[in-house]
Amino acid sequence: MARLRETTPQASETASVSSTSTSPERAVYDDTDFFTTQRNDSQSSLGVASLRDMTMSPSHDLEHNIPPVSRLPSELLIACFAKLSASVDLRNCMLVSKTWSSNAVDLLWHRPLCTTWPKLQNVANSVQEATSYYPYRSLVKRLNLSNLSDEINDGTVQPFMHCKRIERLTLTGCKALTDHGVTTVVAGSNNLLALDITGLDAVTDHALKAVAGNCPRLQGLNITHCSKVTDESLTAVARSCRHLKRLKLNDCRLITDESVTAVARYCPSMLEIDLHDCRQITDESITLLISKGRSLRELRVAHCSLITDNAFLELPRHLAFDSLRILDLTACFQVHDEAVEKIIETAPRLRNLVLAKCKDITDRSVNAITRLGKNLHYIHLGHCAQITDAAVIQLVKMCNRIRYIDLACCHRLTDASVKQLATLPKLRRIGLVRCQSITDRSILCLAKIGMETPGKPMGIHALLDRCPKLTHLSLTGVQAFFLREDLTAFCREAPPEFTDHQRTMFCVFSGVGVNKLRDYLNSDDPASIYQTEGTMYDDREAEDGEADQQVTGMMNATGLGVDDDDMNDDEEAGDGSQYGVEGDA
């Protein structure tokens, strides 16, 4: 028995020593918490083998007097704190004890809230203190100043020059920032992974050269509307930041093939690139970008009017680009059926395809698209006026997983197409703006009503009754609605850029407005809703440019409610989802 009394404490001491020597040092909090990837040694960290040891050792008596919640392993504490969504709750946890404070501080300062000016001042003052209890400047990983974009200038960001471990920096819309402010923040930021300076039209090549020289690990760059950026700095970024995966160059009209070609050659891991309205881009860079980007998932070249069929016809014949999921060719007027056929052949797993305003597209292209089968979820064929019912019917039969489809201004379509579209089991959004040949029969099919019956709700009224999840309804140009003040009372306001004529015909119901319209129609005489025979205004009432502007404005509306199982698909829709849900009769 004496030997047992001697060996038991030794075992306890051994366990305690092993805990302090082998437990991994608590890593700095990152997007992926370390406790989800390493072993949990919570048993050894308690350092107690039995009740006998606790009663024999005075030090164990002291430890026993500490509340159990304060003796939880760091892994468990951080796991619990990570479930708290409010920063005030994390702050209260820091006030409980030193143990709680040391484990909660990383989470609280990982992404400090800078939503108001006083909060921003508090954060700025804290990161400037070199002798503070915690090294706050080293804890900041994500910094978002976009909520105070109108108040941010070069002086405002000066304190954050001390934060050298920032991984994500968002300065969207901070138009008062210049090259000096951006350069100050990124200087020495070797850990920076993502930078968003959307709308900083004062930023020039000088700032991007600073990014290229200080941020070798950069993976995401958004310089949308930075109109002064040229090929010189973007080429430098491509050469230095070879881990780039996401690049948005929307409306950077000084960008040419030179910089896009550099991205294709030096950034092989590219996943998403957006060249919207980069009007100097030609076939050469697009062909190289697709050929080199074997991991490319999203390519958006909307309004790049110099792109022709050759951008796709010149792709290597022996290669298939199975990773490509989203392709946006909006307003690429020189793209024809031959290019669409080649696209489908080389990218057989496309999920979102936007061919809006590719006016030379015919049924031949739609028949090629049918080969995508169940992979196709989103298709935009707005303003492709040569498409007929036959092609749409075949598309629905072959691609029965379509969630979103826009056929705006396809004036050759009739009720036959809409009746077929009504059979899609996963349909969430449909655009029929200015499809003037469709009638109430189409709307009744969408509402899953077999035929129009006297005394039953008609057209839109039936659609509202039978589709309780409907959250957006555009009836612009439908005279039975936009001419009635009692109905337009539930409409949302027209966009400020609309003309007086467009405002007169604007009739869009969203969110609560849809519910109010439904309740109002159900409380009134259904037959009185349709007081005119017109459904859509005539094309001749507006010039082509004005009509396009109106349709574009309508496309920016919000869509139907989406089920949980569709959330991932909606996120992949990206910019394509800007095209609104239209339910015009």
N, C-alpha and C positions, 0 to 999 in steps of 0.2 A: 504493500500500500504506500510505503514511503517513496518508492520509485515512481509510483503513479503520480503522487503529489509533486514530484520534481519535474516529471516530463510534461505534465499538462500545461504549466505556465510557459514552458519552452515552446510548446506548440503554438500557444497564443502569441508569444513574442515573434515567432517565425512568421505567422500569418500577418501580423501587423507590419513587420519589416518588409515582407513581400509586397504588401499593399502600397507602401510608400515608395518602393523602388521600382515596381513594374507598372503601376498605373500610368497610363499615358498623360502627358502634360496637357491641360485643357487648351485646345486650339482656339485660335481667334474665330469668332462667329462668322460664318459665311452663309451663302444661300443654302448649301447643303450642310445641315448641322452635323458636327463630327460624331455625335452620339448615335447617329443612325447608321454609321459605317464601321464603328469600332466595337470591340467587345465591352460588355457591361460587367465591370468588376465590383459591383455594389456590395457583394457579400464580403469580399476581402477588405473593402474600405471601412467597414464597421469596426474591424480590429478587435472583435470579441468572440472568443471561442465557446464559452459556456457561462452559466450563472455563477459557478464557483470562482472563476477568474474575476468576475465583476466584484464579488464580495471580498476577495483577498487583496486586491490592488487599490491603494488610495487614489491613484490617477484615474483608474476606471470608475471609482466612485464619483469623481468630479465630472467625468464624461457622462455618467449616468444622470447627473443632475441637469444636463443640457436638454432642452425639449427635443423630442425625437425629430420634429420637422426641421430643426436646424442641423441635424446630423445626416440628412439625406445626401446622397452623392450628387456631385455637380451635374452629372448627366440627367438625373431625374428632375432636378430643380429647373434646369434649362428647358427640358421637355415640357414641364408644366408652364413655365413662364411664356414659352413660345405660343401657347394657346390663347394668350391674352391679346386681344385686338386693340384695346385702348391704351394709349401711351400713359394716361394718368394711372392706370392700374399697375403698369410696370414701375412707375415712379413710386407708388405706394409700397410695392414689394421691396424696393431699394431701401426703404426706411425701416424695415423690420429688423434686420441684423446685418452684420458685416458679411456673413456668408451669403445671404440673399442678395445683398447689394452687389457683391462681386460677380454674381452669376446673372443678375438682371441688367447690369449696366451695358453689356454688349448688345443686348436686344434693343434696349431703349435708344442707344446712340448709333445703332447700325444704319438707321434711316431716320434722322431727326426731322421732326415736322417743322416746316417753314411756311406755314399757310397764312400766317399773319405777320405784320411787321414787328410786334413785340416778341413773338417767338423767334423770328429770324435774328433779332438783336441779341436775345439770350444765347442762342446757339453760337453766333459770331463771337460774343464775349468769352464764352467758355473755351472755344478752340484756340483763342489767343493766349490763354493763361498757361504758361509753361510749367508752373508749380502746382497745378491743381491735383487733388487727391487721385483722380483717375486721368489717364492720358486721353482726354476726349478727342483731341485732334487725330489720334491714331485709330479711334473706334469708328469714325464716320466712313461708311462704305458706299452709301448712296446719298446723293444730294440733288434735290429737286427744287428749283426756285421758280418754276413756271407759274405758280399761283400768285406770285407777286411780280409778274413780268413787267408791269408798267412802272414799277418803282426800283427795279434793279438796274444798276449802272456799274461802271468799272470800280468805283470806290466801294460799292456794296460787297463785291466778291473778293475784295482784298484780303479780309481775314482768313479766307479759305485756302490761301496759298500755303498755310501750315498743314493742311490735310493731305498728306502724301499717299494715303491708302484708299482714296476714293476709287471705286470700281465703276460706278454708273453716275454720270453727270448730265442732268437735264436742265437746259437753259432755254427751253422753247418760248419763243415770243418776247424775249428780253431784248427789245430792239435798241435800247440805249447802250447796250454792250458793244464795245469795239474790239479790235485786235488785241489791244493792251489788256483788257479784262479777261478775255479767253486765254491768252498766253500766260497770264499770271496764275490762273487756276491749274492749267495743265502742266506747267513747268515742274519737272521732277515726279510727275504722276506715272510711274512705271507700271502701276497696277490697274490703270484705267482700261476697262473693257468696252464701255459703251458711252458714246458722246452724242447728245442731241442738241443742236444749235439751230433748230428750225426757225426761220423768220428773222435771223440776224443779218439783215441786208447790209449792215456796215462792215461785216467781216470780210476779209480779203485773203489772198494767198498767204500772207504773213502768219495768220493764226493757224492755218492748216499745216504750214511748214513746222510750226512749233509742235503740233500734234504728232507729225511724222517723226520729229526728233526726240520726243519724250514718251511716247506711248506705244512701245513695240508690241504689247499684248492686245492692242485694240481689236475688237471683234465686230462692233457695230458703230456705224457712223451715219448720222442723219443731218444733211446740210440743205434740206428743202428750203427753197426761196432765198438761198444765199447767192444772189445773182452776180456777185463780183468775183466768185471763185472761178479759176481757170484750170486748164490742163496742167500747168506747171506744178501747182501744189498737190493736186489730186494724184498725179503720177508719183510724186514724192511719198505720199501716203501709201500708195500701192506697193512701192518698193520697200518701205520700212515696216509696214504693218501687214505682214504676210499671213496673219491669222484672221483677216477680215472675213466675216460671214454674212453680214447684212449691210447694205449700202443704199441710201436713199438720196437721189440727186434731183428730185422734182424741181422743175422750173430753173435749173442751172443752165441757162441758155448759152453760156460761153464754153460749155463742155463739148468736146468733139471726140472723134474716134480715137485720138491719141491716148487720152486718159482711160477710156473704157477698155481699150486694147491692153493697156498696162495692168488694169485690174484683172483681166482675163488671164494674163500670163503669170502674174506674181501672187495671185490670191486663189489658189486651187480649191480652197475650202468654202468658196462662196455659196451661200444658200439662197439669199434673196437680194435682188437688185431692182431698183425702181428708177427708171429713166423718163418718167412722165414729163412731157413737154421739153425734152432736150432735143431741140429741133435740128441740131447739126449732126446727130447720130445717123450713120448710114448702114448699109448691109454688112460691110466688112467687119465692124466691131461686134455686131449681133451674132454673126456666124461664128466668130472666134469665141465669143462669150459662152455660147451654148456648147461648142465643141470641147472647150477646155473645162467647162464647169460640169463635171460629171455628177456632182452633188447638188447642182442647182435645182431648187424647188419652186421658186417664184421669179418670173420675169415679167416686168411691166414696162411697156414701151408706148404707152398711150400718147397720141398726138405727135409721134415721131414720124412726120409725114414723108420723110425721105426713104423710109424702109419700103422695100419692094419684095416681090416673090423670091428674088435671089437670096435674100437673107436666110431662107429656109431650104430652098432648092439646092444650095451649095453645101449643105451639111453632109458629113461623111456618110456614105451609104451603109457601111457595115456597123454603125453605132446606133444603139437605142438608148434614149435618155429616159430611163424608167423613173428617175427621181423627180422629174418636172411635174408639178401638180397644178400650178397656176400660171396662166398666160393671158396677158391683157394687151390686145392690139387695137384698142379704141382709136378710131379716126385714122387708122393707117390705110389711107385711101387706095394705095397701090398694091394692096394684098388681094389676091384673087383665089379662085377655087383651087388652082394647082398648089398654091402654098398651103392652103388648109389641109389638103390631102397629104402633103408631105409631113406636116406637123403631126397629124394623127398617126401616121406611119412610124415616126421616130419617137413620139412621146405617147405611147399607148395607155398611160395611166393618168392622163390629165383629169383633174377633178373640176377645176374652174376655168372656163374658156370665155373670154370677152372679145366679141367681134363687132361691137357696136359701131355704127357709121362706116363699116366697110361695105360701101354701097354696091360693089360689084359682086358680092357674095350671092350665090344662087342655091337652088335645091341640091346641086351637086355637092356643095360643101356640107350641107346639113346631112346628106346621105353618108358622107365620109365620117362625120361626127358620130353617127349612130354606132360606129365600130367601138367607141369607147364603152358602150354598154353600161354596166352597173357602176363603173368608176365615175361617171359624170354626175356631179351634184349641182353645178351652177353653170348656166349658159345664158349669155346675153347676145341677142341678135337684133337689138334695136336699130331702126333705120335701114335694115337690110330689106328693102322694099320688094325685092324680086322673089322672096320666099313665098311658097304657096302652102295650101292646106296639106297636100300630099306629103311634103317633106316633114312638116310638123307632126303629122299623125304617125309617120314611120319613126321619127325621133322618140316620141313618147312610148311606142311599142318596144323599142330596143333599149332605151335608157330609162328604166322605170324607177330609178332612185333619185331623180331630179328633185331638188328642194326649191331651187330658184330658177325662174325663167322669165326673161324680158323680151317681149316681141313688139315693143313700142314702134308705132309708125309703119308696121308691116301691113299696109292697107289691103293686100290681097287675101288676108286671112278672114275666115268667116266663122260662123258658129260651129262648124265641123271641127276646127282645130281646138276650140275651147272645150267642146264636149269631150274630146280625147284627153286634153290636159286634165280635166276633172277626174280622170281615172287614176292619176298618179297618187299612190298611197302616202308619199312623204312630202307632197307639195306644200310649201310654206309661203311662197311669195310668187306673184304673177304680175307682170306688167303688160297692160294692153292699152297704153296711151295712144289715142288717135287711131285705133283700129275700128274704123267707122262702120264696118260691115257686120259687126257683132251686135246682137240684140239681147233682150231680156232672157231669151231661151238659153243663152250661154251662161248667164248669171245664175239661172235656176239650176243648171247642171252643176255649177260650182257649189251651190248650196245643197246639192244632193236631193233636189226635188224633181221628180220625174217629169211633170208637165204643169203648165200654168192652169190653175183651177179658179173659177170665179169665187170671190170671197176670201181667197188666200192672199197672203202678202206677195207683192210683185217685185221682181228684179232685186235691186239693192236691199230692199226691206227684207226679202227672204234670205238673202246672203247674211245679213246681220243676225237674223234670228237663228239660223242654222250653224253659224260659225262663232261660237262664244269666245274663242281665243283670238279673234280678229282684233288687232291693235292699231292697224293703220289702213285707211281707205281714202284713195284719191279719186275724186269725182270732178276734177277740173274739166270744164267744157260740157258737162252734162247739164243741159238746160233745166231739167226737172229738179235740179238741186241748187245750182249756183245762182239761179234767178229768184230763189225764195229766201227772204231774209230770216224767216223763222227757222230754217234749216242751217243757213250759213252762220247763225249765232253760235253754233257748236264748232265751227272751223277754227283752225289755228291761224295765226297771222301769216300773211304772204311774206316771202323773203324781201329784204329791203332793196335788192337790186332789180326787182321786177318792175316792168313798166306799168302805166295805168291800165292798159288793156289787159295785161296778164293778171293784174290784181283783181280786175273785175271778174275774170273767169276762174280765179283760183278758188278751189274748194277741196280742202284736205282735212280729214278728221284723223286725229292721233290720240292714243291713250284714252284719257277720260272723255275726250270729245266723241270717240266712237261709242262709248257706253251711253253718253247722254243722247246721242242721235238715236240709238236703238230704243232707249226708253221713251223718247218723244214719239217715234214712229209707232210704237206699240200702244201708245195712249191716244193716238189719233186714228182717223179713218184711213186704212191702207189705200183705198182707191183714190183718195184725194192727193196722194203724193205725186202721182204722175199726171200732171196737168198739161204737159206738152208732149209732142211726139218726138222731138229732137233728142238725140242722145249725145252726140259729140259735135263740136263746132266744126265748120268746114275749113279745110286747109286754106282755102282762098281768103279767109278772113285775116290771115297773118302772113307776113313775108317769111321766107324759109329761115333766115337767120334768127328772126324773132321767135319762130316756132321752135327752133332747136334750143334756144335759150330757155324757153318755157319748159320743154321736156327735160333739159338738164337740171333745171331747178327742181322739178318734180322728182328727179332721180335721187336727189339728196335727202329724201324723206326716210323716216324709220320704217322698219318692216314688221311682219307678223311676229307674234310670239313664237319662241323656239323651244322645243322640248330639250330636256337635259342631254339626250343621246345625240343631239345635233350640235352641241356647243363647240366641239372641236372643229367640226366642218365650218361653222360660222367664223371661227377665228382664222381659219385658212383663207376664207373669202377675202379678208383684208380690204383693200380699196374697192374691190369688186362689189362689196356689200353696200357701197354708197348708192347704188341704183335702187331707187325706192320701190315699194310695193304698190302697184297700181291696181285698182279694182274697178276701172271705168266700165260702165255698161255700154 
